[in-house]
């Protein structure tokens, strides 16, 4: 079966002040329909850079080489317009901070309509109907009111749900979620992850979940690749990463997670003793 997205020996080099800095160094991974691939690494590891390079989201200061295939079709070398049509169509993208992804001057309904108009020739009535359906699928209460609101009138969790709804509205083959739970509270994080799991299972959407948070990735990902300094240093399912990783960097990430969990348990035990 052909992967939905396959990166092979991907390199990204930043050309700056007469010198070249290699940021991504031969990254290779793939994801299939109905599967979530977790891309784990800290800031500067190359995890987001790899996907941005494949999707044509880097400017001319970056030199990209290797291969990035979407459903067997090479993406590198496509024009900016061809890649723009793919994004929002075959590829849905959910970014880290929903507040920066919505224009504060336009109502939510107008911004959803723009996405629909860019890929379809629907009437105004159909766009409104589908916009309401989008909000209902994302479990947004009072969808008619929400369409009339501005971004600043909604919570970060609601905006993130709407962004996921917009990203999946065209039934993409691939959904890229780049740190989608970083800027929201823990309870909303849990709900967003559940929503992504539901989308993956019901629509058989291939998903790439990019995060520095091993806990978040462990909930949603079927397989994990670990990046460090622009290279894949480990790969496998969560059980492998947790107990059998051989790379020192991966072991460090696991130890950090274990330390957080220990401290969390200590705090809970302290509270329990406090109530005794």
C-alpha positions as CSV (number, residue, x, y, z in Angstrom):
1,X,0.0,0.0,0.0
2,X,1.4,3.4,-1.0
3,X,1.9,5.7,2.0
4,X,-0.2,8.9,2.1
5,X,3.0,10.9,2.8
6,X,6.5,9.6,2.4
7,X,9.7,11.6,3.1
8,X,12.9,10.1,1.8
9,X,16.4,11.5,2.6
10,X,14.9,15.0,3.1
11,X,17.5,17.8,3.6
12,X,16.8,21.4,4.4
13,X,19.6,24.0,4.3
14,X,19.4,27.6,5.3
15,X,21.5,29.9,3.1
16,X,22.5,32.8,5.3
17,X,25.3,35.4,5.1
18,X,27.4,33.5,2.5
19,X,27.3,30.2,4.5
20,X,25.0,27.2,4.5
21,X,23.5,25.8,7.7
22,X,22.0,22.3,7.4
23,X,18.9,22.1,9.6
24,X,17.3,18.8,8.4
25,X,19.8,16.0,7.6
26,X,18.4,13.1,5.6
27,X,15.0,12.6,7.4
28,X,12.9,9.7,6.2
29,X,9.5,8.5,7.4
30,X,6.0,7.7,6.1
31,X,2.4,7.5,7.3
32,X,-0.5,5.5,5.9
33,X,-4.3,6.0,5.8
34,X,-5.9,5.6,9.2
35,X,-2.6,5.9,11.0
36,X,-1.1,8.6,13.2
37,X,2.6,9.1,13.1
38,X,4.0,11.0,16.1
39,X,7.0,13.2,15.4
40,X,8.7,13.9,18.7
41,X,11.5,16.3,19.5
42,X,12.4,19.5,21.3
43,X,12.5,23.0,19.8
44,X,15.1,23.1,17.0
45,X,15.1,19.4,16.4
46,X,13.8,19.7,12.8
47,X,10.4,18.2,13.4
48,X,8.3,21.1,12.1
49,X,10.9,22.1,9.6
50,X,10.7,18.7,7.8
51,X,6.9,19.0,7.3
52,X,7.1,22.7,6.3
53,X,9.7,21.8,3.7
54,X,7.5,19.1,2.3
55,X,4.4,21.3,2.2
56,X,6.2,24.3,0.5
57,X,5.9,26.5,3.6
58,X,9.5,27.7,3.6
59,X,10.8,30.8,1.8
60,X,13.6,31.0,-0.8
61,X,16.3,31.3,1.9
62,X,15.9,27.5,2.4
63,X,17.2,24.9,0.0
64,X,15.2,21.6,0.1
65,X,16.4,18.3,-1.5
66,X,15.4,14.7,-1.3
67,X,11.9,13.5,-1.8
68,X,8.5,14.2,-0.4
69,X,5.6,12.2,-2.0
70,X,1.9,12.7,-1.3
71,X,0.0,9.6,-2.4
72,X,2.9,8.7,-4.6
73,X,3.1,12.2,-6.2
74,X,6.3,14.2,-5.8
75,X,5.8,17.5,-4.0
76,X,9.3,19.0,-4.3
77,X,9.5,21.0,-7.5
78,X,5.8,21.8,-7.6
79,X,4.9,25.5,-8.0
80,X,3.7,27.6,-5.0
81,X,0.2,27.7,-6.5
82,X,0.0,23.9,-6.9
83,X,1.1,23.5,-3.3
84,X,-1.3,26.1,-2.0
85,X,-4.2,24.2,-3.7
86,X,-3.0,21.0,-1.9
87,X,-3.0,22.7,1.5
88,X,-6.6,23.0,2.6
89,X,-7.6,20.3,0.0
90,X,-5.7,17.0,0.2
91,X,-3.7,18.3,3.1
92,X,-5.2,19.9,6.2
93,X,-2.9,21.7,8.6
94,X,-3.6,22.6,12.3
95,X,-1.0,25.0,13.8
96,X,0.1,25.6,17.4
97,X,-1.5,28.9,18.4
98,X,-5.1,29.3,17.1
99,X,-5.2,33.0,18.0
100,X,-2.5,33.8,15.4
101,X,-4.3,31.8,12.7
102,X,-7.5,33.8,12.6
103,X,-7.8,37.3,11.4
104,X,-9.0,39.4,14.4
105,X,-10.9,41.8,12.0
106,X,-13.2,39.2,10.5
107,X,-16.0,37.1,12.0
108,X,-15.6,33.4,12.3
109,X,-18.2,32.7,9.7
110,X,-16.4,34.8,7.2
111,X,-13.2,33.0,7.7
112,X,-14.8,29.6,7.4
113,X,-16.5,30.8,4.2
114,X,-13.1,31.8,2.7
115,X,-11.8,28.2,3.0
116,X,-15.0,26.8,1.3
117,X,-14.9,29.4,-1.5
118,X,-11.2,28.7,-2.2
119,X,-12.0,25.0,-3.1
120,X,-15.6,25.0,-4.2
121,X,-18.3,27.0,-6.0
122,X,-21.0,26.6,-3.4
123,X,-23.8,29.1,-2.9
124,X,-24.0,31.3,0.2
125,X,-26.8,29.2,1.6
126,X,-24.8,26.0,1.2
127,X,-21.7,27.6,2.7
128,X,-23.7,28.7,5.8
129,X,-25.2,25.2,6.1
130,X,-21.9,23.5,5.9
131,X,-20.3,26.0,8.3
132,X,-22.9,25.2,10.9
133,X,-22.4,21.5,10.3
134,X,-18.6,22.0,10.8
135,X,-19.2,23.6,14.1
136,X,-21.6,21.0,15.3
137,X,-19.2,18.2,14.3
138,X,-16.6,19.9,16.5
139,X,-19.1,20.0,19.3
140,X,-19.3,23.8,19.4
141,X,-22.4,25.0,21.3
142,X,-24.7,27.7,19.8
143,X,-23.1,27.5,16.3
144,X,-25.2,30.2,14.9
145,X,-23.9,32.7,17.5
146,X,-20.3,31.5,17.0
147,X,-20.4,32.3,13.3
148,X,-21.1,35.9,14.2
149,X,-18.4,36.3,16.7
150,X,-14.8,37.5,16.3
151,X,-11.8,35.4,17.3
152,X,-11.1,37.3,20.5
153,X,-14.6,36.5,21.8
154,X,-13.8,32.7,21.8
155,X,-11.5,30.6,24.0
156,X,-8.3,29.1,22.7
157,X,-9.9,25.7,23.0
158,X,-12.9,26.7,20.9
159,X,-10.6,28.3,18.2
160,X,-8.5,25.1,18.1
161,X,-11.6,23.0,17.5
162,X,-12.8,25.3,14.8
163,X,-9.3,25.2,13.2
164,X,-9.5,21.4,13.2
165,X,-12.9,21.5,11.7
166,X,-11.7,23.8,8.9
167,X,-8.6,21.6,8.3
168,X,-10.8,18.5,8.0
169,X,-13.8,20.1,6.2
170,X,-12.4,19.1,2.7
171,X,-11.9,15.5,3.8
172,X,-8.1,15.6,3.4
173,X,-6.0,12.5,2.9
174,X,-3.5,13.9,5.3
175,X,-4.0,16.0,8.5
176,X,-0.8,17.7,9.9
177,X,-1.2,18.8,13.6
178,X,1.8,20.9,14.5
179,X,1.9,21.3,18.4
180,X,-1.9,21.6,18.5
181,X,-2.2,21.2,22.3
182,X,0.7,23.5,23.4
183,X,-1.2,26.8,23.9
184,X,-4.3,25.4,25.7
185,X,-5.1,24.1,29.2
186,X,-4.8,20.4,30.2
187,X,-8.6,19.6,30.1
188,X,-9.0,21.1,26.6
189,X,-5.8,19.3,25.5
190,X,-7.5,16.0,26.5
191,X,-10.6,16.9,24.5
192,X,-8.6,18.0,21.4
193,X,-6.6,14.7,21.4
194,X,-9.9,12.8,21.6
195,X,-11.2,14.8,18.6
196,X,-8.1,13.9,16.6
197,X,-8.4,10.2,17.5
198,X,-12.1,10.3,16.4
199,X,-11.2,11.9,13.0
200,X,-8.4,9.4,12.4
201,X,-10.7,6.4,13.1
202,X,-13.9,7.6,11.4
203,X,-12.4,9.1,8.3
204,X,-9.4,6.9,8.0
205,X,-7.3,10.1,7.7
206,X,-3.5,9.8,7.8
207,X,-2.2,12.0,10.5
208,X,1.1,13.5,11.5
209,X,1.1,14.8,15.1
210,X,4.2,17.0,15.8
211,X,5.0,17.6,19.5
212,X,7.7,17.9,22.1
213,X,5.2,16.3,24.6
214,X,5.6,12.5,24.9
215,X,2.5,12.3,27.0
216,X,0.3,13.9,24.2
217,X,2.0,11.8,21.5
218,X,1.5,8.6,23.5
219,X,-2.3,9.1,23.4
220,X,-2.8,9.7,19.7
221,X,0.1,8.1,17.8
222,X,0.4,4.6,16.5
223,X,4.1,5.0,15.7
224,X,6.7,7.5,16.8
225,X,9.8,9.0,15.2
226,X,12.2,10.9,17.4
227,X,14.2,13.8,15.9
228,X,17.3,15.4,17.3
229,X,19.5,18.0,15.6
230,X,17.8,17.4,12.3
231,X,18.1,13.6,12.3
232,X,15.8,10.7,13.1
233,X,17.5,9.1,16.1
234,X,14.8,6.5,17.0
235,X,11.5,5.1,15.8
236,X,8.9,2.6,16.9
237,X,5.7,2.3,18.8
238,X,5.2,3.9,22.2
239,X,6.2,0.7,24.1
240,X,9.5,0.6,22.2
241,X,10.2,4.3,22.8
242,X,9.3,4.0,26.5
243,X,11.2,0.8,27.3
244,X,13.6,-0.2,24.5
245,X,15.0,3.0,23.0
246,X,18.7,2.8,22.4
247,X,19.4,6.4,21.6
248,X,20.6,8.6,24.6
249,X,18.4,11.6,23.5
250,X,15.3,9.4,23.4
251,X,16.1,8.0,26.8
252,X,16.5,11.6,28.1
253,X,13.0,12.5,26.9
254,X,11.6,9.4,28.6
255,X,13.3,10.2,31.8
256,X,12.0,13.8,31.7
257,X,8.4,12.3,31.3
258,X,9.0,9.9,34.2
259,X,10.3,12.7,36.4
260,X,7.2,14.9,35.7
261,X,4.9,11.9,36.5
262,X,6.8,11.3,39.8
263,X,6.4,14.9,40.8
264,X,2.8,14.9,39.9
265,X,2.1,11.8,42.0
266,X,4.1,13.4,44.9
267,X,1.9,16.5,44.7
268,X,-1.3,14.4,44.7
269,X,0.0,12.4,47.7
270,X,0.9,15.7,49.5
271,X,-2.6,17.0,49.0
272,X,-4.1,13.7,50.2
273,X,-2.0,13.9,53.4
274,X,-3.1,17.6,53.8
275,X,-6.8,16.6,53.8
276,X,-6.2,13.7,56.3
